[in-house]
């Protein structure tokens, strides 16, 4: 339904995907769509197919208002279907095209969808021949990576990486390259992900992206070949942690170097 709306009336959404550099083939492969800015168009569509309102609510597609009535959860958003490893659509992520909040809205947990246990695009990445997984932050990062030929990219679903998601990754690869945003929030998320992935027994690498906030931006500005060269030289998790630590000290001064060394010893001592 959402994918059909994109083709029929989602001109604004089509323009958004075009601005982000997505080809028509990529839009089709990921089943991207559009939820029109209506209170009940999806409700009417699904009840017309014979689904009961209670079922639509339980599936996370409708929300009950304060007056007791139901309305569509996703309105005026570009839609990203979340597909499990068996190929079933189990939930959605929706992004607004203006400045309204929240910017991203995900399906709530339902009988078939648990965001802590699933990864975006794992249904495609599990078939990759690249021998590892790339862990990115957002839907668009993952889609841009796949379009550029890196079909092993996945993302957590609007939350920090969980133990369950890490265990899912171990079923399909032994090595993971963390490729999060270069801002402070992305760096903190990478530190947390390193610990979780290490506990799961994965070989962890971290990719630092120079001069760009995220993989999507870097690929659009520099091309897929440039990103491929970066991917050949990721840091080990230890190198990444020491580099992050070094950035906090003035290493041109003796006091700064001594303080850095003391802090670095504590980091190294904690590593197995």
ChimeraX commands (.cxc) that place a marker at each C-alpha (Angstrom):
marker #1 position 0.00,0.00,0.00 radius 0.5
marker #1 position 2.73,2.50,1.00 radius 0.5
marker #1 position 4.87,1.58,-2.03 radius 0.5
marker #1 position 1.86,1.98,-4.31 radius 0.5
marker #1 position 1.06,5.41,-2.86 radius 0.5
marker #1 position 4.64,6.49,-3.55 radius 0.5
marker #1 position 4.18,5.68,-7.24 radius 0.5
marker #1 position 0.68,7.19,-7.50 radius 0.5
marker #1 position 0.78,10.41,-5.51 radius 0.5
marker #1 position 4.01,10.66,-3.50 radius 0.5
marker #1 position 5.68,13.33,-5.65 radius 0.5
marker #1 position 7.16,15.02,-2.58 radius 0.5
marker #1 position 8.51,11.68,-1.33 radius 0.5
marker #1 position 9.85,10.81,-4.80 radius 0.5
marker #1 position 11.67,14.14,-4.88 radius 0.5
marker #1 position 13.16,13.41,-1.43 radius 0.5
marker #1 position 14.51,10.02,-2.50 radius 0.5
marker #1 position 15.88,11.58,-5.71 radius 0.5
marker #1 position 17.66,14.30,-3.68 radius 0.5
marker #1 position 19.21,11.58,-1.56 radius 0.5
marker #1 position 20.55,9.96,-4.72 radius 0.5
marker #1 position 18.46,6.79,-4.64 radius 0.5
marker #1 position 17.74,5.05,-7.91 radius 0.5
marker #1 position 14.30,3.71,-8.80 radius 0.5
marker #1 position 15.72,0.20,-8.50 radius 0.5
marker #1 position 16.91,0.85,-4.94 radius 0.5
marker #1 position 13.52,2.29,-3.98 radius 0.5
marker #1 position 11.88,-0.88,-5.31 radius 0.5
marker #1 position 14.41,-3.29,-3.77 radius 0.5
marker #1 position 13.85,-1.84,-0.30 radius 0.5
marker #1 position 10.09,-1.46,-0.79 radius 0.5
marker #1 position 10.20,2.23,0.15 radius 0.5
marker #1 position 6.90,4.06,0.26 radius 0.5
marker #1 position 4.80,7.04,1.27 radius 0.5
marker #1 position 2.10,7.46,3.92 radius 0.5
marker #1 position -0.20,10.28,2.89 radius 0.5
marker #1 position -1.04,13.02,5.37 radius 0.5
marker #1 position -4.46,11.61,6.24 radius 0.5
marker #1 position -5.95,10.54,9.55 radius 0.5
marker #1 position -7.49,7.29,8.34 radius 0.5
marker #1 position -6.55,6.36,4.77 radius 0.5
marker #1 position -4.64,3.24,5.84 radius 0.5
marker #1 position -7.42,2.29,8.26 radius 0.5
marker #1 position -9.99,2.50,5.46 radius 0.5
marker #1 position -7.76,0.51,3.12 radius 0.5
marker #1 position -7.18,-2.30,5.63 radius 0.5
marker #1 position -10.77,-2.51,6.88 radius 0.5
marker #1 position -11.79,-2.67,3.21 radius 0.5
marker #1 position -9.61,-5.77,2.91 radius 0.5
marker #1 position -11.43,-7.35,5.85 radius 0.5
marker #1 position -9.08,-6.60,8.73 radius 0.5
marker #1 position -10.68,-5.67,12.03 radius 0.5
marker #1 position -9.78,-2.37,13.74 radius 0.5
marker #1 position -8.45,-4.23,16.81 radius 0.5
marker #1 position -6.06,-6.21,14.57 radius 0.5
marker #1 position -4.81,-3.03,12.89 radius 0.5
marker #1 position -4.17,-1.47,16.29 radius 0.5
marker #1 position -2.38,-4.60,17.55 radius 0.5
marker #1 position -0.16,-4.54,14.44 radius 0.5
marker #1 position 1.01,-1.05,15.42 radius 0.5
marker #1 position -0.47,0.59,12.33 radius 0.5
marker #1 position -3.16,2.55,14.17 radius 0.5
marker #1 position -3.24,4.54,17.41 radius 0.5
marker #1 position -6.20,5.01,19.73 radius 0.5
marker #1 position -6.93,8.66,20.48 radius 0.5
marker #1 position -8.11,10.16,23.78 radius 0.5
marker #1 position -11.71,9.97,22.56 radius 0.5
marker #1 position -11.41,6.23,21.92 radius 0.5
marker #1 position -11.25,6.39,18.11 radius 0.5
marker #1 position -8.47,4.98,15.94 radius 0.5
marker #1 position -6.26,6.92,13.53 radius 0.5
marker #1 position -3.27,6.05,11.32 radius 0.5
marker #1 position 0.07,5.94,13.15 radius 0.5
marker #1 position 2.07,6.95,10.05 radius 0.5
marker #1 position 0.95,10.15,8.30 radius 0.5
marker #1 position 2.89,12.38,5.92 radius 0.5
marker #1 position 6.05,10.27,6.08 radius 0.5
marker #1 position 8.36,8.40,3.72 radius 0.5
marker #1 position 8.16,4.76,4.73 radius 0.5
marker #1 position 10.87,2.16,5.31 radius 0.5
marker #1 position 9.56,-1.39,5.72 radius 0.5
marker #1 position 11.39,-3.51,8.31 radius 0.5
marker #1 position 11.78,-7.05,7.02 radius 0.5
marker #1 position 12.90,-10.06,9.07 radius 0.5
marker #1 position 15.45,-12.66,7.97 radius 0.5
marker #1 position 12.64,-14.83,6.56 radius 0.5
marker #1 position 11.52,-12.02,4.25 radius 0.5
marker #1 position 8.36,-10.99,6.14 radius 0.5
marker #1 position 7.47,-7.31,6.62 radius 0.5
marker #1 position 7.14,-7.03,10.42 radius 0.5
marker #1 position 7.20,-3.27,11.03 radius 0.5
marker #1 position 7.92,0.19,9.63 radius 0.5
marker #1 position 10.03,3.25,10.09 radius 0.5
marker #1 position 8.66,6.59,8.88 radius 0.5
marker #1 position 10.49,9.88,8.31 radius 0.5
marker #1 position 8.88,13.32,8.03 radius 0.5
marker #1 position 9.79,15.63,5.14 radius 0.5
marker #1 position 9.47,18.84,7.16 radius 0.5
marker #1 position 10.70,19.97,10.59 radius 0.5
marker #1 position 7.92,18.35,12.62 radius 0.5
marker #1 position 8.74,15.98,15.47 radius 0.5
marker #1 position 9.52,13.20,15.86 radius 0.5
marker #1 position 11.74,13.14,12.77 radius 0.5
marker #1 position 11.66,9.32,12.73 radius 0.5
marker #1 position 8.80,7.19,13.98 radius 0.5
marker #1 position 9.09,3.41,14.30 radius 0.5
marker #1 position 6.48,0.72,14.78 radius 0.5
marker #1 position 5.99,-0.20,18.44 radius 0.5
marker #1 position 6.70,-3.73,19.61 radius 0.5
marker #1 position 3.93,-6.08,18.46 radius 0.5
marker #1 position 3.37,-9.85,18.53 radius 0.5
marker #1 position 5.59,-10.12,15.40 radius 0.5
marker #1 position 7.96,-7.17,15.78 radius 0.5
marker #1 position 10.51,-6.65,18.55 radius 0.5
marker #1 position 12.93,-3.84,17.70 radius 0.5
marker #1 position 15.57,-5.18,20.09 radius 0.5
marker #1 position 15.78,-8.48,18.20 radius 0.5
marker #1 position 15.79,-7.32,14.56 radius 0.5
marker #1 position 18.13,-5.36,12.30 radius 0.5
marker #1 position 17.23,-3.25,9.29 radius 0.5
marker #1 position 18.32,-4.90,5.97 radius 0.5
marker #1 position 19.56,-8.11,7.60 radius 0.5
marker #1 position 17.25,-9.96,5.18 radius 0.5
marker #1 position 19.57,-8.77,2.37 radius 0.5
marker #1 position 22.89,-8.63,4.24 radius 0.5
marker #1 position 22.63,-12.26,5.32 radius 0.5
marker #1 position 23.18,-13.24,1.65 radius 0.5
marker #1 position 26.27,-11.05,1.20 radius 0.5
marker #1 position 29.52,-12.64,0.01 radius 0.5
marker #1 position 31.67,-9.90,1.58 radius 0.5
marker #1 position 32.47,-11.96,4.67 radius 0.5
marker #1 position 31.56,-9.34,7.25 radius 0.5
marker #1 position 28.83,-6.93,8.28 radius 0.5
marker #1 position 28.86,-3.13,8.32 radius 0.5
marker #1 position 26.89,-1.68,11.23 radius 0.5
marker #1 position 25.54,1.79,10.41 radius 0.5
marker #1 position 23.20,4.08,12.36 radius 0.5
marker #1 position 20.29,4.92,10.08 radius 0.5
marker #1 position 18.06,3.58,7.33 radius 0.5
marker #1 position 19.45,5.98,4.71 radius 0.5
marker #1 position 23.06,5.09,5.56 radius 0.5
marker #1 position 22.31,1.41,5.05 radius 0.5
marker #1 position 20.40,1.97,1.81 radius 0.5
marker #1 position 23.17,4.22,0.42 radius 0.5
marker #1 position 25.78,1.57,1.29 radius 0.5
marker #1 position 23.79,-1.17,-0.44 radius 0.5
marker #1 position 23.29,0.98,-3.54 radius 0.5
marker #1 position 27.05,1.64,-3.62 radius 0.5
marker #1 position 27.73,-2.11,-3.65 radius 0.5
marker #1 position 28.25,-2.78,0.06 radius 0.5
marker #1 position 25.39,-5.23,0.50 radius 0.5
marker #1 position 26.46,-6.30,3.99 radius 0.5
marker #1 position 25.23,-3.15,5.79 radius 0.5
marker #1 position 22.65,-3.29,8.58 radius 0.5
marker #1 position 21.32,-0.91,11.25 radius 0.5
marker #1 position 19.64,-1.16,14.63 radius 0.5
marker #1 position 16.08,0.14,14.76 radius 0.5
marker #1 position 16.03,3.53,16.42 radius 0.5
marker #1 position 17.74,2.21,19.55 radius 0.5
marker #1 position 21.26,1.51,20.76 radius 0.5
marker #1 position 22.60,-1.88,19.70 radius 0.5
marker #1 position 21.30,-4.70,21.91 radius 0.5
marker #1 position 22.70,-8.07,22.99 radius 0.5
marker #1 position 19.96,-9.82,20.96 radius 0.5
marker #1 position 20.90,-7.90,17.80 radius 0.5
marker #1 position 24.58,-8.78,18.32 radius 0.5
marker #1 position 23.70,-12.46,18.63 radius 0.5
marker #1 position 21.69,-12.22,15.40 radius 0.5
marker #1 position 24.76,-10.81,13.66 radius 0.5
marker #1 position 26.96,-13.70,14.82 radius 0.5
marker #1 position 24.74,-16.09,12.86 radius 0.5
marker #1 position 25.88,-14.53,9.57 radius 0.5
marker #1 position 29.39,-13.13,10.08 radius 0.5
marker #1 position 32.41,-13.25,12.39 radius 0.5
marker #1 position 33.60,-9.70,11.71 radius 0.5
marker #1 position 31.72,-6.41,11.99 radius 0.5
marker #1 position 32.82,-2.90,10.98 radius 0.5
marker #1 position 31.10,-0.17,13.01 radius 0.5
marker #1 position 30.39,2.81,10.78 radius 0.5
marker #1 position 28.51,5.31,12.92 radius 0.5
marker #1 position 28.16,9.07,12.56 radius 0.5
marker #1 position 31.29,11.06,13.39 radius 0.5
marker #1 position 29.52,13.34,15.88 radius 0.5
marker #1 position 29.76,12.94,19.66 radius 0.5
marker #1 position 26.56,10.90,19.91 radius 0.5
marker #1 position 27.84,8.54,17.21 radius 0.5
marker #1 position 31.17,8.11,19.00 radius 0.5
marker #1 position 29.45,7.26,22.28 radius 0.5
marker #1 position 27.17,4.78,20.49 radius 0.5
marker #1 position 30.24,3.17,18.89 radius 0.5
marker #1 position 31.88,2.69,22.29 radius 0.5
marker #1 position 28.76,0.93,23.59 radius 0.5
marker #1 position 28.47,-1.21,20.47 radius 0.5
marker #1 position 32.13,-2.30,20.73 radius 0.5
marker #1 position 31.53,-3.78,24.20 radius 0.5
marker #1 position 28.33,-5.57,23.17 radius 0.5
marker #1 position 29.86,-7.04,19.99 radius 0.5
marker #1 position 33.00,-8.15,21.84 radius 0.5
marker #1 position 30.86,-9.98,24.39 radius 0.5
marker #1 position 29.05,-11.70,21.52 radius 0.5
marker #1 position 32.42,-12.98,20.27 radius 0.5
marker #1 position 32.66,-10.89,17.10 radius 0.5
marker #1 position 35.86,-9.44,15.66 radius 0.5
marker #1 position 35.23,-5.70,15.83 radius 0.5
marker #1 position 36.62,-2.95,13.60 radius 0.5
marker #1 position 35.70,0.74,13.56 radius 0.5
marker #1 position 35.65,2.96,10.46 radius 0.5
marker #1 position 36.33,6.66,10.96 radius 0.5
marker #1 position 34.90,8.78,8.14 radius 0.5
marker #1 position 36.99,11.89,7.42 radius 0.5
marker #1 position 35.25,15.16,6.60 radius 0.5
marker #1 position 31.73,13.75,6.60 radius 0.5
marker #1 position 29.07,13.10,9.17 radius 0.5
marker #1 position 27.93,9.68,7.95 radius 0.5
marker #1 position 28.48,7.02,5.21 radius 0.5
marker #1 position 25.60,8.34,3.08 radius 0.5
marker #1 position 27.12,11.82,2.93 radius 0.5
marker #1 position 30.64,10.50,2.28 radius 0.5
marker #1 position 29.51,8.27,-0.60 radius 0.5
marker #1 position 27.47,11.07,-2.21 radius 0.5
marker #1 position 30.44,13.46,-2.06 radius 0.5
marker #1 position 33.32,11.06,-2.80 radius 0.5
marker #1 position 31.86,7.99,-4.51 radius 0.5
marker #1 position 31.75,4.29,-3.71 radius 0.5
marker #1 position 35.37,3.61,-4.69 radius 0.5
marker #1 position 36.63,6.12,-2.13 radius 0.5
marker #1 position 34.50,4.50,0.55 radius 0.5
marker #1 position 35.83,1.08,-0.49 radius 0.5
marker #1 position 39.39,2.34,0.08 radius 0.5
marker #1 position 38.40,3.55,3.57 radius 0.5
marker #1 position 36.88,0.18,4.29 radius 0.5
marker #1 position 40.23,-1.51,3.65 radius 0.5
marker #1 position 41.79,0.28,6.65 radius 0.5
marker #1 position 39.39,0.22,9.59 radius 0.5
marker #1 position 40.80,0.56,13.10 radius 0.5
marker #1 position 40.71,-2.25,15.61 radius 0.5
marker #1 position 38.47,-1.50,18.57 radius 0.5
marker #1 position 41.60,-0.90,20.68 radius 0.5
marker #1 position 43.07,1.58,18.19 radius 0.5
marker #1 position 39.75,3.41,18.02 radius 0.5
marker #1 position 39.46,3.72,21.80 radius 0.5
marker #1 position 43.02,5.00,22.19 radius 0.5
marker #1 position 42.53,7.53,19.36 radius 0.5
marker #1 position 39.29,8.77,20.96 radius 0.5
marker #1 position 41.12,9.12,24.28 radius 0.5
marker #1 position 44.09,10.96,22.74 radius 0.5
marker #1 position 41.76,13.60,21.30 radius 0.5
marker #1 position 40.84,14.67,24.85 radius 0.5
marker #1 position 44.40,15.72,25.78 radius 0.5
marker #1 position 46.92,18.31,24.61 radius 0.5
marker #1 position 49.72,16.02,23.43 radius 0.5
marker #1 position 52.04,18.96,22.66 radius 0.5
marker #1 position 52.53,19.46,26.42 radius 0.5
marker #1 position 54.32,17.12,28.83 radius 0.5
marker #1 position 51.45,17.26,31.33 radius 0.5
marker #1 position 48.98,16.34,28.61 radius 0.5
marker #1 position 51.08,13.43,27.39 radius 0.5
marker #1 position 51.51,12.07,30.93 radius 0.5
marker #1 position 47.76,12.37,31.63 radius 0.5
marker #1 position 46.99,10.63,28.33 radius 0.5
marker #1 position 49.38,7.76,29.09 radius 0.5
marker #1 position 47.82,7.22,32.53 radius 0.5
marker #1 position 44.33,7.14,31.00 radius 0.5
marker #1 position 45.47,4.89,28.15 radius 0.5
marker #1 position 46.94,2.38,30.60 radius 0.5
marker #1 position 43.54,2.02,32.26 radius 0.5
marker #1 position 41.89,1.40,28.86 radius 0.5
marker #1 position 44.53,-1.16,27.82 radius 0.5
marker #1 position 44.41,-2.96,31.18 radius 0.5
marker #1 position 40.67,-3.56,30.73 radius 0.5
marker #1 position 41.15,-5.31,27.39 radius 0.5
marker #1 position 41.34,-9.11,27.30 radius 0.5
marker link #1:1,2 radius 0.2
marker link #1:2,3 radius 0.2
marker link #1:3,4 radius 0.2
marker link #1:4,5 radius 0.2
marker link #1:5,6 radius 0.2
marker link #1:6,7 radius 0.2
marker link #1:7,8 radius 0.2
marker link #1:8,9 radius 0.2
marker link #1:9,10 radius 0.2
marker link #1:10,11 radius 0.2
marker link #1:11,12 radius 0.2
marker link #1:12,13 radius 0.2
marker link #1:13,14 radius 0.2
marker link #1:14,15 radius 0.2
marker link #1:15,16 radius 0.2
marker link #1:16,17 radius 0.2
marker link #1:17,18 radius 0.2
marker link #1:18,19 radius 0.2
marker link #1:19,20 radius 0.2
marker link #1:20,21 radius 0.2
marker link #1:21,22 radius 0.2
marker link #1:22,23 radius 0.2
marker link #1:23,24 radius 0.2
marker link #1:24,25 radius 0.2
marker link #1:25,26 radius 0.2
marker link #1:26,27 radius 0.2
marker link #1:27,28 radius 0.2
marker link #1:28,29 radius 0.2
marker link #1:29,30 radius 0.2
marker link #1:30,31 radius 0.2
marker link #1:31,32 radius 0.2
marker link #1:32,33 radius 0.2
marker link #1:33,34 radius 0.2
marker link #1:34,35 radius 0.2
marker link #1:35,36 radius 0.2
marker link #1:36,37 radius 0.2
marker link #1:37,38 radius 0.2
marker link #1:38,39 radius 0.2
marker link #1:39,40 radius 0.2
marker link #1:40,41 radius 0.2
marker link #1:41,42 radius 0.2
marker link #1:42,43 radius 0.2
marker link #1:43,44 radius 0.2
marker link #1:44,45 radius 0.2
marker link #1:45,46 radius 0.2
marker link #1:46,47 radius 0.2
marker link #1:47,48 radius 0.2
marker link #1:48,49 radius 0.2
marker link #1:49,50 radius 0.2
marker link #1:50,51 radius 0.2
marker link #1:51,52 radius 0.2
marker link #1:52,53 radius 0.2
marker link #1:53,54 radius 0.2
marker link #1:54,55 radius 0.2
marker link #1:55,56 radius 0.2
marker link #1:56,57 radius 0.2
marker link #1:57,58 radius 0.2
marker link #1:58,59 radius 0.2
marker link #1:59,60 radius 0.2
marker link #1:60,61 radius 0.2
marker link #1:61,62 radius 0.2
marker link #1:62,63 radius 0.2
marker link #1:63,64 radius 0.2
marker link #1:64,65 radius 0.2
marker link #1:65,66 radius 0.2
marker link #1:66,67 radius 0.2
marker link #1:67,68 radius 0.2
marker link #1:68,69 radius 0.2
marker link #1:69,70 radius 0.2
marker link #1:70,71 radius 0.2
marker link #1:71,72 radius 0.2
marker link #1:72,73 radius 0.2
marker link #1:73,74 radius 0.2
marker link #1:74,75 radius 0.2
marker link #1:75,76 radius 0.2
marker link #1:76,77 radius 0.2
marker link #1:77,78 radius 0.2
marker link #1:78,79 radius 0.2
marker link #1:79,80 radius 0.2
marker link #1:80,81 radius 0.2
marker link #1:81,82 radius 0.2
marker link #1:82,83 radius 0.2
marker link #1:83,84 radius 0.2
marker link #1:84,85 radius 0.2
marker link #1:85,86 radius 0.2
marker link #1:86,87 radius 0.2
marker link #1:87,88 radius 0.2
marker link #1:88,89 radius 0.2
marker link #1:89,90 radius 0.2
marker link #1:90,91 radius 0.2
marker link #1:91,92 radius 0.2
marker link #1:92,93 radius 0.2
marker link #1:93,94 radius 0.2
marker link #1:94,95 radius 0.2
marker link #1:95,96 radius 0.2
marker link #1:96,97 radius 0.2
marker link #1:97,98 radius 0.2
marker link #1:98,99 radius 0.2
marker link #1:99,100 radius 0.2
marker link #1:100,101 radius 0.2
marker link #1:101,102 radius 0.2
marker link #1:102,103 radius 0.2
marker link #1:103,104 radius 0.2
marker link #1:104,105 radius 0.2
marker link #1:105,106 radius 0.2
marker link #1:106,107 radius 0.2
marker link #1:107,108 radius 0.2
marker link #1:108,109 radius 0.2
marker link #1:109,110 radius 0.2
marker link #1:110,111 radius 0.2
marker link #1:111,112 radius 0.2
marker link #1:112,113 radius 0.2
marker link #1:113,114 radius 0.2
marker link #1:114,115 radius 0.2
marker link #1:115,116 radius 0.2
marker link #1:116,117 radius 0.2
marker link #1:117,118 radius 0.2
marker link #1:118,119 radius 0.2
marker link #1:119,120 radius 0.2
marker link #1:120,121 radius 0.2
marker link #1:121,122 radius 0.2
marker link #1:122,123 radius 0.2
marker link #1:123,124 radius 0.2
marker link #1:124,125 radius 0.2
marker link #1:125,126 radius 0.2
marker link #1:126,127 radius 0.2
marker link #1:127,128 radius 0.2
marker link #1:128,129 radius 0.2
marker link #1:129,130 radius 0.2
marker link #1:130,131 radius 0.2
marker link #1:131,132 radius 0.2
marker link #1:132,133 radius 0.2
marker link #1:133,134 radius 0.2
marker link #1:134,135 radius 0.2
marker link #1:135,136 radius 0.2
marker link #1:136,137 radius 0.2
marker link #1:137,138 radius 0.2
marker link #1:138,139 radius 0.2
marker link #1:139,140 radius 0.2
marker link #1:140,141 radius 0.2
marker link #1:141,142 radius 0.2
marker link #1:142,143 radius 0.2
marker link #1:143,144 radius 0.2
marker link #1:144,145 radius 0.2
marker link #1:145,146 radius 0.2
marker link #1:146,147 radius 0.2
marker link #1:147,148 radius 0.2
marker link #1:148,149 radius 0.2
marker link #1:149,150 radius 0.2
marker link #1:150,151 radius 0.2
marker link #1:151,152 radius 0.2
marker link #1:152,153 radius 0.2
marker link #1:153,154 radius 0.2
marker link #1:154,155 radius 0.2
marker link #1:155,156 radius 0.2
marker link #1:156,157 radius 0.2
marker link #1:157,158 radius 0.2
marker link #1:158,159 radius 0.2
marker link #1:159,160 radius 0.2
marker link #1:160,161 radius 0.2
marker link #1:161,162 radius 0.2
marker link #1:162,163 radius 0.2
marker link #1:163,164 radius 0.2
marker link #1:164,165 radius 0.2
marker link #1:165,166 radius 0.2
marker link #1:166,167 radius 0.2
marker link #1:167,168 radius 0.2
marker link #1:168,169 radius 0.2
marker link #1:169,170 radius 0.2
marker link #1:170,171 radius 0.2
marker link #1:171,172 radius 0.2
marker link #1:172,173 radius 0.2
marker link #1:173,174 radius 0.2
marker link #1:174,175 radius 0.2
marker link #1:175,176 radius 0.2
marker link #1:176,177 radius 0.2
marker link #1:177,178 radius 0.2
marker link #1:178,179 radius 0.2
marker link #1:179,180 radius 0.2
marker link #1:180,181 radius 0.2
marker link #1:181,182 radius 0.2
marker link #1:182,183 radius 0.2
marker link #1:183,184 radius 0.2
marker link #1:184,185 radius 0.2
marker link #1:185,186 radius 0.2
marker link #1:186,187 radius 0.2
marker link #1:187,188 radius 0.2
marker link #1:188,189 radius 0.2
marker link #1:189,190 radius 0.2
marker link #1:190,191 radius 0.2
marker link #1:191,192 radius 0.2
marker link #1:192,193 radius 0.2
marker link #1:193,194 radius 0.2
marker link #1:194,195 radius 0.2
marker link #1:195,196 radius 0.2
marker link #1:196,197 radius 0.2
marker link #1:197,198 radius 0.2
marker link #1:198,199 radius 0.2
marker link #1:199,200 radius 0.2
marker link #1:200,201 radius 0.2
marker link #1:201,202 radius 0.2
marker link #1:202,203 radius 0.2
marker link #1:203,204 radius 0.2
marker link #1:204,205 radius 0.2
marker link #1:205,206 radius 0.2
marker link #1:206,207 radius 0.2
marker link #1:207,208 radius 0.2
marker link #1:208,209 radius 0.2
marker link #1:209,210 radius 0.2
marker link #1:210,211 radius 0.2
marker link #1:211,212 radius 0.2
marker link #1:212,213 radius 0.2
marker link #1:213,214 radius 0.2
marker link #1:214,215 radius 0.2
marker link #1:215,216 radius 0.2
marker link #1:216,217 radius 0.2
marker link #1:217,218 radius 0.2
marker link #1:218,219 radius 0.2
marker link #1:219,220 radius 0.2
marker link #1:220,221 radius 0.2
marker link #1:221,222 radius 0.2
marker link #1:222,223 radius 0.2
marker link #1:223,224 radius 0.2
marker link #1:224,225 radius 0.2
marker link #1:225,226 radius 0.2
marker link #1:226,227 radius 0.2
marker link #1:227,228 radius 0.2
marker link #1:228,229 radius 0.2
marker link #1:229,230 radius 0.2
marker link #1:230,231 radius 0.2
marker link #1:231,232 radius 0.2
marker link #1:232,233 radius 0.2
marker link #1:233,234 radius 0.2
marker link #1:234,235 radius 0.2
marker link #1:235,236 radius 0.2
marker link #1:236,237 radius 0.2
marker link #1:237,238 radius 0.2
marker link #1:238,239 radius 0.2
marker link #1:239,240 radius 0.2
marker link #1:240,241 radius 0.2
marker link #1:241,242 radius 0.2
marker link #1:242,243 radius 0.2
marker link #1:243,244 radius 0.2
marker link #1:244,245 radius 0.2
marker link #1:245,246 radius 0.2
marker link #1:246,247 radius 0.2
marker link #1:247,248 radius 0.2
marker link #1:248,249 radius 0.2
marker link #1:249,250 radius 0.2
marker link #1:250,251 radius 0.2
marker link #1:251,252 radius 0.2
marker link #1:252,253 radius 0.2
marker link #1:253,254 radius 0.2
marker link #1:254,255 radius 0.2
marker link #1:255,256 radius 0.2
marker link #1:256,257 radius 0.2
marker link #1:257,258 radius 0.2
marker link #1:258,259 radius 0.2
marker link #1:259,260 radius 0.2
marker link #1:260,261 radius 0.2
marker link #1:261,262 radius 0.2
marker link #1:262,263 radius 0.2
marker link #1:263,264 radius 0.2
marker link #1:264,265 radius 0.2
marker link #1:265,266 radius 0.2
marker link #1:266,267 radius 0.2
marker link #1:267,268 radius 0.2
marker link #1:268,269 radius 0.2
marker link #1:269,270 radius 0.2
marker link #1:270,271 radius 0.2
marker link #1:271,272 radius 0.2
view
